[in-house]
Amino acid sequence: MDVWLQWAMGPLFWTAMAFMVLGLVRHVGLTVWGSFRAYRRAGDKRFPVGKLVGSTLHWLVPVGKVRNRGFFSLTTVLFHAGVILVPLFLAGHIQLWRAGVGITWPALPNGVATTLTWVVIATAFALVVQRAGAKDSRALSRFQDYALPLLIVIPFLTGFLVMHPAWNPFGRDPVLLVHVLSADLLIFLVPLTKLSHMILMPFTQLVSELAWHFPEDAGSRVGVTLGKENEPI
């Protein structure tokens, strides 16, 4: 078991991290390059920079949407808050970074981390139920929309059991191995799934705005593509 733990926490973890970083760099590079090309071809190069910044911040901190969309939006915000804060600011994780690469930062109090862990577990199931129960969301959902929240539950639940031995009926090492392997899997899946929105979200409003700045000859080229270039509009 020790050999498996060392492998999962060492070579496998760093491989997954390298794959995630390179994959996200590729996503960002393609997005920036595609945006630059779209801007060069745009017929109208005037962009409301202030509006774009404001709408991006509105999506990153969706206070208004929590107020307007109610329970689903609140569930989403709480879920994302826990998913971000617990892995980054759990004292045990910070100790591992300090031992591995010599860097450290302030940690969450254990009680706050435990509360956020249960918030993630509860809201993950709530999001799946809400998505399956809403007709409009269900029509747009794919397999990963249901699988990813449930997969995220695994490292949080096993992490809680590792940190609270009195609740753990399976023994520390097997649960710790599942915890590390599931976390490694999630890290590996980040650039391959919708989890990549963690880095692409700030580009959403820019890409959306660029999509409406058509090239000057866009209309005629669409007509050619559809075989209707000689027909009146």
Number of C-alpha atoms within 10 A of each C-alpha: 9 10 8 13 17 13 16 21 17 12 11 18 20 15 15 19 16 14 17 20 16 13 18 20 14 13 18 16 12 12 16 15 12 14 19 13 12 19 20 12 17 19 15 14 14 9 13 11 10 9 11 18 13 13 17 18 13 13 15 12 12 16 13 12 15 16 11 10 10 11 13 15 18 16 20 16 19 16 23 15 14 22 20 11 15 22 18 16 18 18 18 14 15 19 15 14 13 13 11 10 8 10 11 15 12 10 17 15 11 15 9 11 20 20 12 20 23 17 18 26 21 15 22 25 15 18 20 17 12 16 19 16 11 10 10 10 12 15 10 9 12 10 7 13 17 18 11 17 19 15 16 18 21 18 25 24 16 21 20 20 20 20 15 12 12 9 11 14 9 11 13 15 14 15 20 19 21 17 21 21 21 20 23 20 16 20 21 21 18 21 22 14 13 13 15 17 15 13 14 14 13 17 16 15 18 19 16 12 13 20 14 12 18 16 17 12 11 14 13 13 14 12 15 12 10 9 10 13 14 9 7 6 7
